[in-house]
């Protein structure tokens, strides 16, 4: 039966069946284990403890097998209690209980395995979460007889060193880490921890603080401090640096003295000691933090800086903030001094640049060279950055010379690196190619700006030429294998996008907006052609496929974007880390519903499958006695359950169901809204914003495609809008999202992205709930109250307070109390809604939180939707007043009139804003029909008809259903009315509102029809004219091909180039068809 239940995904029924069977047969061990598995599946740690105790009693006291299950269950309870889960006992008490139980096992001699000892250590160190860690006891445990459970001496030493670190005994820990390094020179983790212990001032968390200038009070307090203590600290730092340097020299000497290690180092198998030299230079930069502060404080600080320079520690400091951009007149003396220090610090990175260059010269032939150095190149600033780029260019020139002349030096280099036995002309060429690629990658990571778009294009051509030359090394390689020159393709694409950046700046004032965007779009299509050319050889090179997915999506071509993404065969956990931020935004932006449904379904299935099957892996870890794996698997299960991608998937699936219900009428839409509100409320309960986990792998995004903090469906539109504020000096290595796990980093950029994503998730969750609350109020006050309570409750779970609409307006940057004054700013001469209200500087107590508004197209369209919600709110109030006052005297009609006036004014503002937006869009769609449509235009059109148009339609349909159901004769209702029976409504106000609604409906349909007409005009234009113009703009004519066309020859034929460009035009036509169908569907439904 358990197999049947599992296949039917009825896990709760299976749990109930095991519970009933075990109650009937309490002595059956197999049934009790089944109940235990059920509790594991439900993450019921208390239940696991109870069942494990029953199992222990059942098998007898002499068998401790289930005792360990009980200990693990108690430990899991303690961890959950510490994270805020409901628990009968506090976390500290539960950890104490687990410790006592484990200690008893140790006293009985039943703690023998490595896993059991690891669990004991985990329990003891778990107290650190309660600020009462028992690290000393854990250390004594490892050093005593029980520590023999760790069979490998090296592993036992690392455990001891980690415990010394927890006890702040850094010298003892450093000694142990040094022993580990001398045994294994390539142990990079031990090297990092050794330097952390020797130089605790240099931890990564201190980098941002190192750039902050102290305040006047801080400078004064430091100037009056005990200089003898400062000097003593400086001497200690100098000694630590010297010892660390000596240790690294010992590692290098050991590698040089051992023939095998030396050969492995030449091959790049061992890289730790060489990279340690670069790491030490970076640590020296961090150590000079106090010197920089001292020099900004006057004579005393200067004295401290001189002391450091004597020790060789000076002239080292990081420079990563934007403070160096200040250079205007009017600064105070302290600010000018701080700027001088900043300039000096930029030059102090020269030693780090030299270390990077030396590492490249040693191991530039390794594929990982640039990746190894990425953490260091981003710290190089000022002229040192230019110096390193020049040195790398000299290396490239030298390689070109050697490859042309076939020098003996190049052959000897190959022999030194791989040995004479494996040396060959092809291998020599391969290693030289790798050195070239590494140099280009490091140059890119430095983030230097080309002087012109022409220079950027020339660089891209050089990279493409080198790629073509590398194809001779691909003989015999499977198309799915990575080619030697594939890493050149992302660099060439980045160069074309850099040309786009430069043209964005230089053409902004010299050309119209459309000509400007067309110029930008030209470089994007050139980048696409480069990617497509590389895919002829390497069919699954991820960087190229991701670039194509993004570029096609930005051009509004969903079909080729989906094809490129599908080629990567994304599956399982990759839907959580990849799909949600690469392909879902494209499918949403182009309203490719078929692809979107498939992506969202596959993503949701990942979480459902894991939630169903995770218990199997956890129970297997229990059975095998790998208790630390139990904790890891539970953590992973919780992480997936709280995934941001899952929350977005659930939200978007609900919203899609609402759109699909529109052709089926008002009742179907109301039912879809109810289901969506229920789903969103459940999602809010399961995934509170504070517990969300951001598992997206942002490092797969290139420098020209930064993560977007706006709505998922508006990410591509906002990318186009961001052209005016794009930073041009960010190489990939300098992008904050280039690091693994960047989405959950504690730095400012990652935190801002998480806050923006949480805010957008709140907005998407609230919109169907608020719509149900406002539109159901037209038909059933009780249902309205229930819907409002549900919307408010879900928002409360997300940390907001107030009604659903007040929360939504606050999230969108508009004060709920000032919705009328916000909408009053809209007029035919000024139809755009203000991006924030009240304006900055005029905020009141109930004003929205600062920093909520982004002046982007997607946000502007969200504001139109908010205006529709505001009108629906006024309509609800007017309807209630009509119903409540219909049996009262005419003296209450003034209140009706006030509500009716508010509704009319809000309705007029919505109409003006929406009509103006459609009018502007229509103008853009009709421009230059003989040319390929701008990606920004087509994406804006899709968003217009799929977001504000849909929400406004839902409001109009609800108003039509209610107000249109009352006949013109007082007290009579037309067909289909089931509301307000027996009520006599005040007809003058009602009739006026009905007329306004009729006008609104006609204006809404006319606006959408204008969009449809513009689409029809463009659709009638022959695709051949668009293809010819696009081909001429991107690669020239067949008789006079551009440099790019000539560079692509041999990779892409002229016909294939035209096929790529035609695929964009065809996909855009399909997207236009979706726009037309969506708009026509909305109009016909009314």
TACORDA-V908122 format. One line per field, one symbol per residue. ss: DSSP state (~ for helix, > for strand, _ for the rest). A space follows every 50 residues. Layout:
ss: ???
//
This chain:
ss: _~~~~~~___~~~~~~~~~~~~~~____~~~~~~~~~~~~~___~~~~~~ ~~~~~~~~~_____~~~~~~~~~~~~~~~~~~________~~~~~~~~~~ ~~~~~~~______~~~~~~~~~~~~~~~~~____~~~~~~~~~_~~~~~_ __~~~~~~~~~~~~~~___~~~~~~~~~~~~~~____~~~~~~~~~~~_~ ~~_~~~~~~~_____~~~~~~~~___~~~~~~~~~~~~~~~~~~~~~~~~ ~~~~~~~_~~~~~~~~~____~~~~~~~~~~~~~~~~_~~~~~~~___~~ ~~~~~~~~~~___________~~~~_______~~~~~~~~~~~~~~~__~ ~~~~~~~~~~~~~_____~~~~~~~~~____~~~~~~~~~~~~~~~~~~~ ~~~~~__~~~~~~~~~~~_~~~__~~~~~~~~~~~~~~~~~~~~~~____ __~~~~~~~~~~~~~~~~~~~~~~____________~~~~~~~~~~~~~~ ~~~~~~~_____~~~~~~~~~~~~~~~~~~~~~~~______~~~~~~~~~ ~~~~___~~~~~~~~~_______~~~~~~~~~_~~~~~~~__~~~~~~~~ ~~~~~~~~~~~~~~~~~~~~~~~~__~~~~~~~~~~~~~~~_>~~~~~~~ ~~~~~~~~~~~~~~_~~~~~~~~~~~~~~~~~~~~~__~~~_>____~~~ ___________~~~~~~~~~~~~~~______~~~_~~~___~~~___~~~ ~~~~~~~~~~~~~~~~~~~~~~~~~~____~~~~~~~~~~~~~~~~~___ ___~~~~~~~~__>_~~~~~~~~~__>__>______>_____________ ______~~~~~~~~~~~~~~~~~~~~~~~~~~~~~____~~~~~~~~~~~ ~~~~~~~~~~~~~~~~~~~~~~~~~~________~~~~~~~~~~~~~~~~ ~~~~~~~~~~~~~__>______>_____________~~~~~~~~~~~~~~ ~~~~~~~~~~~~~~~~~~~___~~~~~~~~~~~~~>____>_~~~~~~__ ___~~~~~~~~~~~~~~~~~~~~~~~~~~~~~~~~_
//
